[in-house]
Amino acid sequence: MIKLQNQVAIVVPKKTNDGRKTNKIINKINELFCLNFGGTSILEVSGYWLDDGKVYHDENLKIVSNTEVIDVETIAKAAEIVLIDAEQLAVSVEINGSLYIFDAADDSITEELEEIINTGV
């Protein structure tokens, strides 16, 4: 029996804000998670968010991995790929059931994730 006590996930939009498909980005993050966590499950999720009184809707994929050890560098790299390559203002990362939203203004996603893992915040 194998016990994988941690679950990590990242939400990736199916399209950039200007409508371009993100298939290559999705594949890149999926491969990154498979290489570093051993495998993934990909779930389709719809996201709704409010900005300046207007409700926006996004079609996304949630890439999920279960793992013994949480590799902070892998998660940070995936988050940066979403922010930069998919041209997003923010990225949602889930660790053991808690959701963390990072935006482009975050100086060091790696350091923030290390603090989360080390302190359980």
MMTF fields as JSON, N, C-alpha, C and O atoms, coordinates in Angstrom:
{
  "mmtfVersion": "1.0.0",
  "mmtfProducer": "UNKNOWN",
  "numBonds": 483,
  "numAtoms": 484,
  "numGroups": 121,
  "numChains": 1,
  "numModels": 1,
  "chainsPerModel": [1],
  "groupsPerChain": [121],
  "chainIdList": ["A"],
  "bondAtomList": [4, 2, 8, 6, 12, 10, 16, 14, 20, 18, 24, 22, 28, 26, 32, 30, 36, 34, 40, 38, 44, 42, 48, 46, 52, 50, 56, 54, 60, 58, 64, 62, 68, 66, 72, 70, 76, 74, 80, 78, 84, 82, 88, 86, 92, 90, 96, 94, 100, 98, 104, 102, 108, 106, 112, 110, 116, 114, 120, 118, 124, 122, 128, 126, 132, 130, 136, 134, 140, 138, 144, 142, 148, 146, 152, 150, 156, 154, 160, 158, 164, 162, 168, 166, 172, 170, 176, 174, 180, 178, 184, 182, 188, 186, 192, 190, 196, 194, 200, 198, 204, 202, 208, 206, 212, 210, 216, 214, 220, 218, 224, 222, 228, 226, 232, 230, 236, 234, 240, 238, 244, 242, 248, 246, 252, 250, 256, 254, 260, 258, 264, 262, 268, 266, 272, 270, 276, 274, 280, 278, 284, 282, 288, 286, 292, 290, 296, 294, 300, 298, 304, 302, 308, 306, 312, 310, 316, 314, 320, 318, 324, 322, 328, 326, 332, 330, 336, 334, 340, 338, 344, 342, 348, 346, 352, 350, 356, 354, 360, 358, 364, 362, 368, 366, 372, 370, 376, 374, 380, 378, 384, 382, 388, 386, 392, 390, 396, 394, 400, 398, 404, 402, 408, 406, 412, 410, 416, 414, 420, 418, 424, 422, 428, 426, 432, 430, 436, 434, 440, 438, 444, 442, 448, 446, 452, 450, 456, 454, 460, 458, 464, 462, 468, 466, 472, 470, 476, 474, 480, 478],
  "bondOrderList": [1, 1, 1, 1, 1, 1, 1, 1, 1, 1, 1, 1, 1, 1, 1, 1, 1, 1, 1, 1, 1, 1, 1, 1, 1, 1, 1, 1, 1, 1, 1, 1, 1, 1, 1, 1, 1, 1, 1, 1, 1, 1, 1, 1, 1, 1, 1, 1, 1, 1, 1, 1, 1, 1, 1, 1, 1, 1, 1, 1, 1, 1, 1, 1, 1, 1, 1, 1, 1, 1, 1, 1, 1, 1, 1, 1, 1, 1, 1, 1, 1, 1, 1, 1, 1, 1, 1, 1, 1, 1, 1, 1, 1, 1, 1, 1, 1, 1, 1, 1, 1, 1, 1, 1, 1, 1, 1, 1, 1, 1, 1, 1, 1, 1, 1, 1, 1, 1, 1, 1],
  "groupList": [{"groupName": "MET", "atomNameList": ["N", "CA", "C", "O"], "elementList": ["N", "C", "C", "O"], "formalChargeList": [0, 0, 0, 0], "bondAtomList": [1, 0, 2, 1, 3, 2], "bondOrderList": [1, 1, 2], "singleLetterCode": "M", "chemCompType": "L-PEPTIDE LINKING"}, {"groupName": "ILE", "atomNameList": ["N", "CA", "C", "O"], "elementList": ["N", "C", "C", "O"], "formalChargeList": [0, 0, 0, 0], "bondAtomList": [1, 0, 2, 1, 3, 2], "bondOrderList": [1, 1, 2], "singleLetterCode": "I", "chemCompType": "L-PEPTIDE LINKING"}, {"groupName": "LYS", "atomNameList": ["N", "CA", "C", "O"], "elementList": ["N", "C", "C", "O"], "formalChargeList": [0, 0, 0, 0], "bondAtomList": [1, 0, 2, 1, 3, 2], "bondOrderList": [1, 1, 2], "singleLetterCode": "K", "chemCompType": "L-PEPTIDE LINKING"}, {"groupName": "LEU", "atomNameList": ["N", "CA", "C", "O"], "elementList": ["N", "C", "C", "O"], "formalChargeList": [0, 0, 0, 0], "bondAtomList": [1, 0, 2, 1, 3, 2], "bondOrderList": [1, 1, 2], "singleLetterCode": "L", "chemCompType": "L-PEPTIDE LINKING"}, {"groupName": "GLN", "atomNameList": ["N", "CA", "C", "O"], "elementList": ["N", "C", "C", "O"], "formalChargeList": [0, 0, 0, 0], "bondAtomList": [1, 0, 2, 1, 3, 2], "bondOrderList": [1, 1, 2], "singleLetterCode": "Q", "chemCompType": "L-PEPTIDE LINKING"}, {"groupName": "ASN", "atomNameList": ["N", "CA", "C", "O"], "elementList": ["N", "C", "C", "O"], "formalChargeList": [0, 0, 0, 0], "bondAtomList": [1, 0, 2, 1, 3, 2], "bondOrderList": [1, 1, 2], "singleLetterCode": "N", "chemCompType": "L-PEPTIDE LINKING"}, {"groupName": "VAL", "atomNameList": ["N", "CA", "C", "O"], "elementList": ["N", "C", "C", "O"], "formalChargeList": [0, 0, 0, 0], "bondAtomList": [1, 0, 2, 1, 3, 2], "bondOrderList": [1, 1, 2], "singleLetterCode": "V", "chemCompType": "L-PEPTIDE LINKING"}, {"groupName": "ALA", "atomNameList": ["N", "CA", "C", "O"], "elementList": ["N", "C", "C", "O"], "formalChargeList": [0, 0, 0, 0], "bondAtomList": [1, 0, 2, 1, 3, 2], "bondOrderList": [1, 1, 2], "singleLetterCode": "A", "chemCompType": "L-PEPTIDE LINKING"}, {"groupName": "PRO", "atomNameList": ["N", "CA", "C", "O"], "elementList": ["N", "C", "C", "O"], "formalChargeList": [0, 0, 0, 0], "bondAtomList": [1, 0, 2, 1, 3, 2], "bondOrderList": [1, 1, 2], "singleLetterCode": "P", "chemCompType": "L-PEPTIDE LINKING"}, {"groupName": "THR", "atomNameList": ["N", "CA", "C", "O"], "elementList": ["N", "C", "C", "O"], "formalChargeList": [0, 0, 0, 0], "bondAtomList": [1, 0, 2, 1, 3, 2], "bondOrderList": [1, 1, 2], "singleLetterCode": "T", "chemCompType": "L-PEPTIDE LINKING"}, {"groupName": "ASP", "atomNameList": ["N", "CA", "C", "O"], "elementList": ["N", "C", "C", "O"], "formalChargeList": [0, 0, 0, 0], "bondAtomList": [1, 0, 2, 1, 3, 2], "bondOrderList": [1, 1, 2], "singleLetterCode": "D", "chemCompType": "L-PEPTIDE LINKING"}, {"groupName": "GLY", "atomNameList": ["N", "CA", "C", "O"], "elementList": ["N", "C", "C", "O"], "formalChargeList": [0, 0, 0, 0], "bondAtomList": [1, 0, 2, 1, 3, 2], "bondOrderList": [1, 1, 2], "singleLetterCode": "G", "chemCompType": "PEPTIDE LINKING"}, {"groupName": "ARG", "atomNameList": ["N", "CA", "C", "O"], "elementList": ["N", "C", "C", "O"], "formalChargeList": [0, 0, 0, 0], "bondAtomList": [1, 0, 2, 1, 3, 2], "bondOrderList": [1, 1, 2], "singleLetterCode": "R", "chemCompType": "L-PEPTIDE LINKING"}, {"groupName": "GLU", "atomNameList": ["N", "CA", "C", "O"], "elementList": ["N", "C", "C", "O"], "formalChargeList": [0, 0, 0, 0], "bondAtomList": [1, 0, 2, 1, 3, 2], "bondOrderList": [1, 1, 2], "singleLetterCode": "E", "chemCompType": "L-PEPTIDE LINKING"}, {"groupName": "PHE", "atomNameList": ["N", "CA", "C", "O"], "elementList": ["N", "C", "C", "O"], "formalChargeList": [0, 0, 0, 0], "bondAtomList": [1, 0, 2, 1, 3, 2], "bondOrderList": [1, 1, 2], "singleLetterCode": "F", "chemCompType": "L-PEPTIDE LINKING"}, {"groupName": "CYS", "atomNameList": ["N", "CA", "C", "O"], "elementList": ["N", "C", "C", "O"], "formalChargeList": [0, 0, 0, 0], "bondAtomList": [1, 0, 2, 1, 3, 2], "bondOrderList": [1, 1, 2], "singleLetterCode": "C", "chemCompType": "L-PEPTIDE LINKING"}, {"groupName": "SER", "atomNameList": ["N", "CA", "C", "O"], "elementList": ["N", "C", "C", "O"], "formalChargeList": [0, 0, 0, 0], "bondAtomList": [1, 0, 2, 1, 3, 2], "bondOrderList": [1, 1, 2], "singleLetterCode": "S", "chemCompType": "L-PEPTIDE LINKING"}, {"groupName": "TYR", "atomNameList": ["N", "CA", "C", "O"], "elementList": ["N", "C", "C", "O"], "formalChargeList": [0, 0, 0, 0], "bondAtomList": [1, 0, 2, 1, 3, 2], "bondOrderList": [1, 1, 2], "singleLetterCode": "Y", "chemCompType": "L-PEPTIDE LINKING"}, {"groupName": "TRP", "atomNameList": ["N", "CA", "C", "O"], "elementList": ["N", "C", "C", "O"], "formalChargeList": [0, 0, 0, 0], "bondAtomList": [1, 0, 2, 1, 3, 2], "bondOrderList": [1, 1, 2], "singleLetterCode": "W", "chemCompType": "L-PEPTIDE LINKING"}, {"groupName": "HIS", "atomNameList": ["N", "CA", "C", "O"], "elementList": ["N", "C", "C", "O"], "formalChargeList": [0, 0, 0, 0], "bondAtomList": [1, 0, 2, 1, 3, 2], "bondOrderList": [1, 1, 2], "singleLetterCode": "H", "chemCompType": "L-PEPTIDE LINKING"}],
  "groupTypeList": [0, 1, 2, 3, 4, 5, 4, 6, 7, 1, 6, 6, 8, 2, 2, 9, 5, 10, 11, 12, 2, 9, 5, 2, 1, 1, 5, 2, 1, 5, 13, 3, 14, 15, 3, 5, 14, 11, 11, 9, 16, 1, 3, 13, 6, 16, 11, 17, 18, 3, 10, 10, 11, 2, 6, 17, 19, 10, 13, 5, 3, 2, 1, 6, 16, 5, 9, 13, 6, 1, 10, 6, 13, 9, 1, 7, 2, 7, 7, 13, 1, 6, 3, 1, 10, 7, 13, 4, 3, 7, 6, 16, 6, 13, 1, 5, 11, 16, 3, 17, 1, 14, 10, 7, 7, 10, 10, 16, 1, 9, 13, 13, 3, 13, 13, 1, 1, 5, 9, 11, 6],
  "groupIdList": [1, 2, 3, 4, 5, 6, 7, 8, 9, 10, 11, 12, 13, 14, 15, 16, 17, 18, 19, 20, 21, 22, 23, 24, 25, 26, 27, 28, 29, 30, 31, 32, 33, 34, 35, 36, 37, 38, 39, 40, 41, 42, 43, 44, 45, 46, 47, 48, 49, 50, 51, 52, 53, 54, 55, 56, 57, 58, 59, 60, 61, 62, 63, 64, 65, 66, 67, 68, 69, 70, 71, 72, 73, 74, 75, 76, 77, 78, 79, 80, 81, 82, 83, 84, 85, 86, 87, 88, 89, 90, 91, 92, 93, 94, 95, 96, 97, 98, 99, 100, 101, 102, 103, 104, 105, 106, 107, 108, 109, 110, 111, 112, 113, 114, 115, 116, 117, 118, 119, 120, 121],
  "secStructList": [7, 7, 7, 7, 7, 3, 3, 3, 3, 3, 3, 3, 3, 1, 5, 7, 6, 6, 1, 7, 5, 7, 2, 2, 2, 2, 2, 2, 2, 2, 2, 2, 2, 2, 2, 2, 2, 1, 7, 7, 3, 3, 3, 3, 3, 3, 3, 3, 3, 3, 3, 6, 6, 3, 3, 3, 3, 3, 3, 3, 3, 3, 3, 3, 3, 3, 3, 1, 1, 7, 7, 2, 2, 2, 2, 2, 2, 2, 2, 2, 2, 2, 2, 2, 2, 6, 6, 7, 1, 3, 3, 3, 3, 3, 3, 6, 6, 3, 3, 3, 3, 3, 3, 6, 6, 7, 1, 7, 2, 2, 2, 2, 2, 2, 2, 2, 2, 2, 2, 7, 7],
  "xCoordList": [0.839, 0.0, 0.885, 1.939, 0.438, 1.124, 0.164, -1.002, 0.662, -0.143, 0.442, 1.585, -0.346, 0.043, -0.77, -1.922, -0.162, -0.89, -1.122, -1.863, -0.506, -0.658, -1.295, -1.076, -2.089, -2.677, -2.373, -2.576, -1.882, -1.608, -2.349, -2.525, -2.782, -3.508, -3.281, -3.005, -3.401, -3.319, -4.424, -4.721, -5.03, -6.105, -5.509, -4.864, -5.748, -5.193, -6.347, -7.191, -6.396, -7.473, -7.309, -6.189, -8.429, -8.376, -8.007, -7.559, -8.202, -7.872, -7.264, -7.54, -6.438, -5.915, -7.057, -8.135, -6.809, -7.847, -8.237, -9.336, -7.349, -7.697, -8.176, -8.292, -8.456, -9.115, -8.239, -8.758, -6.917, -6.039, -6.055, -6.037, -6.088, -6.088, -4.765, -3.716, -4.822, -3.636, -3.21, -2.613, -3.511, -3.208, -1.736, -1.435, -0.818, 0.617, 0.984, 1.816, 0.379, 0.628, 0.088, 0.754, -1.101, -1.706, -0.806, -0.528, -0.36, 0.518, 1.834, 2.342, 2.38, 3.636, 3.493, 4.357, 2.41, 2.183, 1.861, 2.325, 1.076, 0.766, 2.043, 2.225, 2.913, 4.185, 5.044, 5.644, 5.103, 5.868, 5.373, 6.176, 4.05, 3.482, 3.724, 4.042, 3.576, 3.821, 5.268, 5.53, 6.195, 7.62, 7.987, 8.814, 7.376, 7.785, 6.883, 7.304, 5.656, 4.731, 4.292, 3.627, 4.651, 4.347, 3.106, 2.957, 2.206, 0.99, 0.033, 0.239, -1.015, -2.022, -3.41, -3.584, -4.372, -5.752, -6.1, -5.67, -6.873, -7.257, -8.776, -9.472, -9.267, -10.701, -11.116, -10.407, -12.262, -12.796, -13.535, -14.359, -13.23, -13.883, -14.242, -13.49, -15.395, -15.801, -15.502, -15.728, -14.996, -14.7, -15.465, -15.608, -15.949, -16.644, -15.975, -15.628, -15.789, -15.175, -15.728, -16.175, -15.687, -16.272, -15.17, -14.226, -15.299, -14.357, -15.118, -15.764, -15.026, -15.651, -17.135, -17.638, -17.825, -19.262, -19.679, -20.875, -18.743, -19.063, -18.623, -17.539, -19.465, -19.137, -18.515, -19.073, -17.34, -16.634, -16.683, -16.779, -16.617, -16.667, -15.484, -15.19, -14.802, -13.684, -13.907, -14.418, -13.52, -13.474, -12.028, -11.108, -11.835, -10.498, -10.315, -11.265, -9.056, -8.714, -7.99, -7.18, -8.29, -7.613, -6.71, -7.183, -5.408, -4.429, -4.075, -3.567, -4.35, -4.235, -3.222, -3.197, -2.385, -1.461, -1.523, -1.643, -1.44, -1.296, 0.149, 0.719, 0.739, 2.164, 2.536, 1.835, 3.637, 4.148, 4.761, 4.511, 5.565, 6.294, 5.871, 5.797, 5.595, 5.213, 6.48, 7.307, 6.624, 7.763, 7.378, 6.701, 7.822, 7.474, 7.938, 7.223, 9.116, 9.66, 8.786, 8.593, 8.263, 7.39, 6.107, 5.671, 5.508, 4.27, 4.522, 3.737, 5.603, 5.938, 6.178, 5.728, 6.888, 7.15, 5.846, 5.66, 4.943, 3.648, 2.851, 2.222, 2.876, 2.157, 2.716, 1.96, 4.025, 4.648, 4.321, 4.169, 4.212, 3.823, 2.424, 2.181, 1.507, 0.146, 0.158, -0.473, 0.871, 0.907, 1.541, 1.014, 2.653, 3.408, 2.924, 2.529, 2.955, 2.642, 1.16, 0.811, 0.291, -1.149, -1.641, -2.828, -0.712, -0.998, -2.156, -3.079, -2.084, -3.131, -2.72, -1.533, -3.692, -3.434, -3.228, -2.578, -3.799, -3.688, -3.776, -4.235, -3.321, -3.372, -3.814, -3.387, -4.67, -5.16, -4.38, -4.273, -3.839, -3.082, -3.754, -4.065, -3.977, -4.608, -3.602, -2.989, -3.45, -2.57, -3.341, -3.755, -3.528, -4.233, -5.558, -5.886, -6.306, -7.648, -7.74, -8.844, -6.612, -6.635, -6.265, -5.339, -6.998, -6.771, -5.933, -6.198, -4.911, -4.037, -4.064, -3.899, -4.268, -4.299, -3.067, -2.872, -2.246, -1.035, -1.256, -1.891, -0.728, -0.834, 0.552, 1.563, 0.57, 1.84, 2.674, 3.885, 2.059, 2.788, 3.52, 4.352, 3.222, 3.912, 5.384, 5.729, 6.246, 7.685, 8.284, 9.046, 7.938, 8.537, 7.498, 7.25, 6.91, 5.926, 6.587, 5.978, 7.824, 8.544, 8.66, 8.373, 9.074, 9.22, 7.884, 7.802, 6.831, 5.506, 5.031, 4.462, 5.257, 4.856, 5.662, 5.112, 6.946, 7.764, 7.231, 7.178, 6.839, 6.271, 4.962, 4.707, 4.132, 2.866, 3.113, 2.469, 4.05, 4.344, 4.973, 4.611, 5.911, 6.638, 5.813, 6.022, 4.875, 4.097, 2.674, 1.969, 2.258, 0.895, -0.137, -1.315, 0.29, -0.61, -1.502, -2.332],
  "yCoordList": [-1.178, 0.0, 1.243, 1.276, 2.248, 3.54, 4.585, 4.638, 5.411, 6.503, 7.823, 8.162, 8.546, 9.865, 10.884, 11.163, 11.431, 12.227, 13.684, 14.388, 14.147, 15.544, 15.635, 14.79, 16.681, 16.943, 18.382, 19.31, 18.548, 19.877, 20.026, 19.056, 21.242, 21.491, 22.92, 23.812, 23.113, 24.444, 24.574, 23.627, 25.747, 26.003, 26.746, 27.785, 26.176, 26.73, 27.082, 26.231, 28.313, 28.686, 27.986, 27.734, 27.673, 27.051, 28.061, 27.689, 29.355, 30.42, 31.594, 31.812, 32.342, 33.584, 34.607, 34.357, 35.742, 36.779, 37.317, 37.846, 37.19, 37.642, 36.499, 36.664, 35.323, 34.239, 33.182, 32.286, 33.252, 32.231, 30.968, 31.052, 29.801, 28.532, 28.333, 28.767, 27.671, 27.461, 25.991, 25.547, 25.244, 23.805, 23.513, 22.596, 24.278, 24.042, 24.312, 23.607, 25.308, 25.643, 24.535, 24.122, 24.064, 22.968, 21.73, 21.098, 21.397, 20.226, 20.405, 19.455, 21.608, 21.902, 21.702, 21.096, 22.209, 22.065, 20.617, 20.11, 19.95, 18.545, 17.706, 16.859, 17.94, 17.204, 17.52, 16.618, 18.785, 19.196, 18.469, 17.944, 18.435, 17.745, 16.235, 15.607, 15.648, 14.203, 13.857, 12.888, 14.638, 14.378, 14.502, 13.741, 15.457, 15.741, 15.136, 14.974, 14.804, 14.224, 12.808, 12.144, 12.338, 10.972, 10.783, 9.744, 11.755, 11.633, 12.769, 13.56, 12.84, 13.895, 13.368, 12.317, 14.117, 14.023, 15.424, 16.413, 15.508, 16.819, 16.901, 16.064, 17.931, 18.146, 19.435, 20.439, 19.409, 20.637, 21.402, 20.839, 22.691, 23.533, 24.874, 25.423, 25.391, 26.732, 27.674, 27.353, 28.826, 29.814, 31.096, 31.543, 31.674, 32.948, 33.882, 33.469, 35.122, 36.077, 37.463, 37.767, 38.276, 39.607, 40.651, 40.597, 41.604, 42.712, 43.977, 44.048, 44.96, 46.263, 46.129, 46.794, 45.25, 45.087, 44.182, 43.962, 43.655, 42.792, 41.366, 41.155, 40.377, 38.972, 38.437, 38.579, 37.816, 37.211, 35.697, 35.169, 35.001, 33.538, 33.005, 33.481, 32.006, 31.358, 29.854, 29.277, 29.229, 27.772, 27.374, 27.862, 26.488, 26.135, 24.628, 23.85, 24.248, 22.884, 22.955, 23.851, 22.008, 21.9, 20.678, 19.547, 20.918, 19.842, 19.468, 20.291, 18.21, 17.744, 16.608, 15.707, 16.673, 15.571, 15.227, 16.106, 13.952, 13.474, 13.033, 12.397, 13.378, 13.154, 12.954, 13.415, 12.268, 12.132, 13.439, 13.889, 14.041, 15.261, 16.384, 16.194, 17.542, 18.704, 19.384, 19.843, 19.446, 20.1, 21.544, 21.822, 22.446, 23.864, 24.457, 25.252, 24.078, 24.646, 24.281, 25.1, 23.064, 22.641, 23.465, 23.923, 23.653, 24.427, 25.875, 26.461, 26.456, 27.846, 28.011, 28.987, 27.054, 27.118, 27.05, 27.797, 26.159, 26.04, 27.337, 27.784, 27.942, 29.198, 30.306, 31.093, 30.363, 31.385, 31.165, 32.13, 29.911, 29.612, 30.153, 30.752, 29.944, 30.456, 31.982, 32.58, 32.61, 34.072, 34.664, 35.619, 34.11, 34.702, 34.189, 34.979, 32.871, 32.316, 32.427, 32.679, 32.241, 32.358, 33.791, 34.081, 34.681, 36.112, 36.38, 37.133, 35.743, 35.903, 36.907, 37.072, 37.565, 38.512, 37.793, 38.311, 36.576, 35.787, 34.31, 33.931, 33.484, 32.031, 31.4, 31.819, 30.393, 29.678, 28.381, 27.559, 28.226, 27.035, 26.438, 27.152, 25.141, 24.464, 23.482, 22.681, 23.568, 22.653, 22.07, 22.791, 20.773, 20.054, 20.71, 20.844, 21.114, 21.643, 23.131, 23.674, 23.81, 25.266, 25.939, 25.513, 26.992, 27.716, 28.949, 29.716, 29.131, 30.298, 30.967, 30.305, 32.266, 33.007, 33.899, 34.76, 33.678, 34.468, 35.368, 34.971, 36.582, 37.461, 37.882, 37.582, 38.576, 38.956, 39.858, 39.964, 40.504, 41.394, 40.633, 41.214, 39.345, 38.56, 38.45, 37.974, 38.895, 38.92, 37.525, 37.258, 36.648, 35.318, 34.264, 34.009, 33.672, 32.621, 31.457, 30.846, 31.144, 30.039, 30.272, 29.369, 31.463, 31.768, 31.708, 31.198, 32.231, 32.194, 30.756, 30.406, 29.92, 28.509, 27.772, 26.942, 28.066, 27.433, 27.777, 26.915, 29.024, 29.426, 28.695, 28.271, 28.549, 27.836, 26.389, 25.881, 25.729, 24.325, 24.167, 23.255, 25.041, 24.918, 25.296, 24.746, 26.23, 26.679, 26.141, 26.233, 25.574, 25.072, 26.172, 25.945, 27.372, 28.527, 28.353, 29.218],
  "zCoordList": [0.0, 0.0, 0.0, 0.635, -0.717, -0.756, -0.202, -0.593, 0.708, 1.241, 0.751, 1.055, 0.004, -0.478, 0.307, -0.023, 1.342, 2.327, 1.944, 2.63, 0.868, 0.465, -0.908, -1.777, -1.082, -2.382, -2.77, -1.987, -3.995, -4.53, -5.847, -6.584, -6.136, -7.378, -7.829, -7.026, -9.117, -9.696, -10.727, -11.456, -10.783, -11.737, -12.938, -12.795, -14.123, -15.354, -16.29, -16.57, -16.775, -17.704, -19.045, -19.49, -19.685, -21.006, -22.089, -23.174, -21.777, -22.735, -21.991, -20.812, -22.695, -22.137, -22.118, -22.657, -21.5, -21.427, -22.8, -22.965, -23.788, -25.135, -26.03, -27.244, -25.421, -26.144, -26.777, -27.443, -26.596, -27.165, -26.306, -25.077, -26.947, -26.22, -25.501, -25.978, -24.346, -23.514, -23.473, -22.493, -24.521, -24.537, -24.237, -23.474, -24.826, -24.605, -23.15, -22.579, -22.557, -21.154, -20.252, -19.303, -20.546, -19.779, -19.846, -18.827, -21.048, -21.216, -20.457, -19.862, -20.477, -19.787, -18.271, -17.636, -17.705, -16.262, -15.915, -14.893, -16.747, -16.508, -16.495, -15.62, -17.452, -17.512, -16.281, -15.696, -15.891, -14.708, -13.459, -12.687, -13.257, -12.096, -12.178, -11.168, -13.369, -13.514, -13.185, -12.473, -13.694, -13.45, -11.979, -11.479, -11.285, -9.909, -8.84, -7.694, -9.201, -8.222, -8.594, -7.799, -9.789, -10.17, -11.007, -11.65, -11.024, -11.819, -11.534, -10.613, -12.332, -12.157, -12.463, -13.08, -12.02, -12.485, -12.963, -12.37, -14.027, -14.538, -14.525, -15.101, -13.853, -13.704, -14.4, -14.33, -15.071, -15.652, -14.564, -13.843, -14.453, -13.455, -14.072, -14.876, -13.688, -14.087, -12.947, -11.78, -13.29, -12.262, -12.514, -13.653, -11.441, -11.511, -10.528, -9.421, -10.905, -10.008, -10.285, -11.39, -9.278, -9.314, -9.345, -8.558, -10.263, -10.333, -10.709, -11.754, -9.841, -10.085, -10.435, -11.341, -9.692, -9.86, -11.005, -11.2, -11.763, -12.896, -12.589, -12.045, -12.936, -12.743, -14.033, -15.12, -13.878, -15.001, -14.856, -13.748, -15.998, -16.006, -16.795, -17.891, -16.225, -16.907, -16.927, -15.966, -18.026, -18.121, -17.852, -18.51, -16.884, -16.43, -16.333, -16.425, -16.145, -15.771, -14.44, -14.202, -13.589, -12.302, -12.39, -12.507, -12.333, -12.396, -10.964, -10.202, -10.607, -9.225, -9.136, -9.974, -8.099, -7.806, -6.332, -5.478, -6.047, -4.673, -4.513, -5.401, -3.366, -3.199, -1.738, -0.837, -1.516, -0.147, 0.323, 1.441, -0.54, -0.192, -1.128, -2.342, -0.569, -1.376, -1.884, -1.096, -3.197, -3.83, -4.147, -5.137, -3.288, -3.392, -4.723, -5.332, -5.167, -6.408, -7.612, -8.511, -7.627, -8.723, -8.737, -9.793, -7.575, -7.495, -7.887, -8.634, -7.393, -7.721, -9.217, -9.817, -9.821, -11.26, -12.047, -13.008, -11.644, -12.315, -12.176, -13.135, -10.986, -10.759, -11.649, -12.219, -11.763, -12.603, -14.079, -14.829, -14.499, -15.88, -16.153, -17.201, -15.214, -15.404, -15.453, -16.324, -14.523, -14.477, -15.732, -16.303, -16.158, -17.269, -18.626, -19.484, -18.821, -20.137, -20.489, -21.643, -19.498, -19.75, -19.527, -19.681, -19.161, -19.018, -18.054, -18.362, -16.876, -15.877, -14.803, -14.52, -14.218, -13.135, -11.812, -10.904, -11.712, -10.484, -10.835, -11.912, -9.892, -10.073, -8.758, -7.683, -8.854, -7.677, -7.495, -8.405, -6.288, -5.914, -4.69, -3.736, -4.715, -3.582, -2.983, -3.69, -1.66, -0.947, 0.218, 1.125, 0.188, 1.25, 1.631, 2.81, 0.616, 0.822, 1.068, 1.122, 1.219, 1.401, 0.086, -0.604, -0.252, -1.496, -1.236, -0.31, -2.069, -2.005, -3.368, -4.393, -3.382, -4.636, -4.681, -3.823, -5.689, -5.893, -7.096, -8.073, -7.02, -8.177, -8.646, -8.012, -9.756, -10.375, -9.47, -9.664, -8.493, -7.589, -6.479, -5.782, -6.308, -5.28, -5.652, -6.733, -4.746, -5.017, -5.155, -6.083, -4.234, -4.268, -3.885, -2.707, -4.894, -4.651, -3.932, -3.054, -4.293, -3.652, -2.15, -1.363, -1.744, -0.313, 0.412, 1.529, -0.224, 0.397, 0.56, 1.595, -0.448, -0.363, 0.711, 1.435, 0.817, 1.859, 3.243, 4.12, 3.442, 4.729, 5.003, 6.131, 3.97, 4.11, 4.526, 5.444, 3.843, 4.13, 5.501, 6.244, 5.85, 7.112, 8.33, 9.412, 8.168, 9.32, 9.328, 10.332, 8.184, 8.104, 7.999, 8.274, 7.601, 7.469, 6.278, 5.996]
}
